[in-house]
Amino acid sequence: MELRHLRYFVTLAECLSFTRAAERVHVTQSTLSHQIRQLEDEIGQPLFDRIGKRVVLTEAGESFLGYASKALREVDAGLSHLMRAGDELSGEVRIGATGTFNISFVPECLAVFLQRNPTVKVTVEELAADAIGQRLIDATLDVGIAYQPADPTHLWFEPLYTEEMVLVVSSTHPLAQRRRVRMVELHRQRLVLLPRDFTTRTMLEECFRASGAEPVVAAEMNAIAPMIGTVARTQLATIVSSHAVTPREDVRILPLESPTPMRTPGMLWKRDAKQPPAVRSFAACIRKLALGRSLAGWHPPEPGATARMKPRSRRAS
């Protein structure tokens, strides 16, 4: 049983609607339903009755709700306690993050953490996912922010939230006024994507195959910012994380569906490594910010409006 199972359960119990609950925790309905099924299977009895489109708590669900809510309150209180203790912290926190997270997520964490812990030194390095894993094993990094490693033997992965991948086009692109785009509609579309040694590229190619689309990869770049810059100046499109695009007038952000490409970022740790208080405090800051991002979600702008953002031995970005 994982913490996200409890958060999904409590949210669904409050909403009594898979649609509204999925929107609140920013996952697809199928993902939410699967997570609830996992929790019910682990508990050994149903927590909800599904009656058509209606959802009601079972007797077991009513009983479990109080305990789950109390557990989440205790976890949040513990995180708040660690954050309040920040004035006493010192030392250094060494972070490795892939490019996507260095655009906004890591700077947000740093801004909050350093304000509360001015005596702690923080070092951030932008690295490929496989390099982050090796540096954690070598003990030259304390925490990584990336995606789940293919070999978890020496690393522990803590999921943070689920994020959607979105289509980015210029304001003059033929798809710019669309509200959403199906993956099959990218057949023969000219794209700029990450190279094949990135896990994100592998995931996208699986989505293309599932939808029957064969886009034309006109360019490959190993960083998000130049990809967005290229899209803004051409009729190429790209697919990136919904959190990787900063607001600008010359691009449009479009949700993708059938299927919607999804990724799960998380924190990476070296197994059995003892984490000093400053590192634990920074990790708590990451969890709190990730939860807020997950609950706030992302909503595509209206057509014509500016975007607003509310591995195997492979690299990730």
C-alpha positions, 0 to 999 in steps of 0.5 A: 500500500502506497501513500498515493493509494490513500490520497486517491481513496480519500479524494474519491470518497469526497467526490463520489465521482471518478471523473471529478476525483481524477481531475482533482488528483490529475490522473486519468479515470482509468489510472484512478480506477486501477489504483483503487482496485489495487487498494481494494485487492490489498485490503481484500474487500470492496471500498466502493459500490459502482452503480452505473456512473454513481459511486458510493462507499461500502460499509468497509469503505466508510470504516476505512475512510476515518483511518485513511484520513487520519493517516494522511493528516499525520503524514502532512503534520510530520512534513510540516514539523520537519519544515518548521525545524529548518532553522536548525539545519546546516550542511549541504544537499547535492541534487541531480535532476533531469532537464525537465525538472530544472525548468520550474520544479527544482527552482520552486523547491529551492526558493522555498527551501533556501528561504527557510534554511539560509545556512544550508548549501544546495548544489544542483546538477542537470544530468541524464537519468543514468548519470544521476543513478550512478552518481547516487550509487557513488555517493556524490549526490544525495537525491535525484529527481528523475524517472524510475530506473530500470535496475532498482537493485541499488536505488530506491524510487519514490513516485511524486505525481503523474504528469501528462505529455502535451503537444506544443505548436507555434501560434501559426501552426494548422493545429494551433486552434484545436482544443485537443489532438488525437495521437493518430492525427500526428501521422506524417506530422513533422516533429522535433523530439528528444533522441532515441536514447531518452526514455521519454522518446521510447515511451512516445514511440510506444504511443505512436505504435499503439495509435497507428501514427507514423510522424516524421521526426524532422529534428532531434534535440537533447534539451527542452528549451531549444525544442520549444524555441524551434517550434515557435519559429517553424511549423514543427511540433513537439511533445513535452511534459505539461510542466516543461513549457513556460508561458509565452505568446508564440506557442500553443499547448494542446492536450493529447488523447487516444492514448494520452502519454503519461509519465511518473516523476519521482525522487531517487535515493541510494538504498540503505544510505543514511540521509542527514537532516538537511537532505530529509528536509529538502525531500519533504519540501519536494513532496509537498510541492509535488502534492500541490502540483498534482492536486492543482493539475494543469488546464490547457489554455483557450485557443488563441490564449497564452499557455498557462501552467497551473531507464534502462541504461537510457537518459530521461528528460 
